[in-house]
Amino acid sequence: MLPLRSAILRPGPSQEALLCSRCLVRSRPHRPVAARSFWSSSHRRMGIAAHQTTAAFHKTYFSANRLYDATGLKGGFISSFATTNSDTTSTLRSSKPANDTSANSPDPSGVASSGPIDADASQSELPHRRRKRLKEEASQNGSAEPAMPLDASAQLSNFSSSLPTTSIRRKLAAFLALTKPRLSFLILLTTTSAYGMYPISSLLALDPAMTPLPTLSTSTLTFIYLTTGTFLSCCSANTINMMLEPKYDALMSRTRNRPLVRGLVSRRGAMLFAIGTAAAGLGLLYVGTNPTTTALSAANIVLYGFIYTPLKRISVINTWVGAVVGGIPPLMGWVAAAGQTATTGHDTWRDMLFSEDSVGGWLLAGILFAWQFPHFNALSHLIRDEYKAAGYRMLCWVNPARNARVALRYSVMMFPISIGLWWVGVVGHGFLVGSTVANGWLVREAYRFWQHQGAQGSARGLFWASIWQLPILLVGGLVTKKGLWDGVWQKIFGQPEEDEDDYLYYDDEEEAEDGSVRVEGEKLPPSSKQASVLSSV
């Protein structure tokens, strides 16, 4: 044992020798001699004392799915062995650059740090660790709500800013961020759904040779014109909205990443983009649909860009104006389909909008109008403090109780509007079942939102319920469209057998007005002319 002990206690600092002696004589589980010699000698060569060994192996070095620590390569596992005869903590701090703020970033292991959270560090944080941190913060403060995820415009702006300044993709991503892609897609869904729900022509429904399939009721070319023109019009309206309030967008976390706020697009470039998309969109709608649809789209651009946007800083009535903006796109789709099936070919705007056949379009517009309130009131409640700081007059902070009542009131209105679509013959019986389930879910979440005044996660629950409820209604209306599957059913199972009562018999041979001869006992199918002749006889 003496030679072995002398090999371990080589000449070195006296403190190290004493520490190693204590380790040898201390009673602990037996460890192989080779392992003791390796660890003690490696500690002396690297300048790390025995009491610092535990601190050197910090748990962040072994965090899941991370090759390096949040501090980077220099502050990770390698830095603990890079410097000798110094404290491990000071080594980690000194290895960071002077302008590095990652010391206050959240711990990758999920433990909340004591300092403020840096924005860049939070973006690079793993999703599951971010969710865990947000839940811990919400549990510590019962009234706090988790932050809303970045919208598509903010994500595109972040992607654009990460590319070189001379890259074409950088400009394309920035201009695409101006369009608010998710909002534009939602508007397209409402427009095309209304276009597809327009009643099938009676000729298509009755003629077995022209079997109606689950597709749009009118021209595919018109559909392409409608979708392209509507999307470009949305791009123009959303760009105008961003152009008029960049200094206010910079005050809110939800909008401060927009391209005009970050300088990714110049104000002049955004103005040219808005003018170009408006001209192209309205031109396509005029050529491919009809003037009434074009006028509705132009009215929506003006209403959203130049009335709703400045009104947000004046009165809470802006929410109702924004709901009207949301209700116009389905009416556009309905009018576009009505123009293709017009009886005279030159129906006026009164015939398009205020005839008996336009009731379905107004009901679809009513669904979108009512849907805006539970959706936006729940969303605005989550960021009500930011709306207040930015000077936007929203019900969520001006009158929170009324904000919850309005959301519940318009959620209940979804029931009679959905039943109205079935009543006027736009959709079939299956729509009643699907819409009742979806509307019931929305009303339940709206009631919780009103009951708890947005607390206990009720605002977030209502927001996500509205996100799913609207597509269920629109897609369900398309699937259960009245008369859509009648031709398919007949094609699969054949024509139904005609009853004997469906035919007329003539006892005497007589000449009809058109010169045709009716033979005695011949069985002929009834028609309008034959019925009129029979009634006259």
Salt bridges, closest charged atoms under 4 A:
GLU125 OE1 - ARG133 NH2 2.90
GLU137 OE2 - ARG133 NH1 3.29
GLU245 OE2 - LYS312 NZ 3.03
ASP249 OD2 - ARG258 NH1 3.19
GLU445 OE2 - ARG444 NH1 2.79
GLU445 OE1 - ARG448 NH1 3.20
GLU510 OE2 - ARG518 NH1 3.42
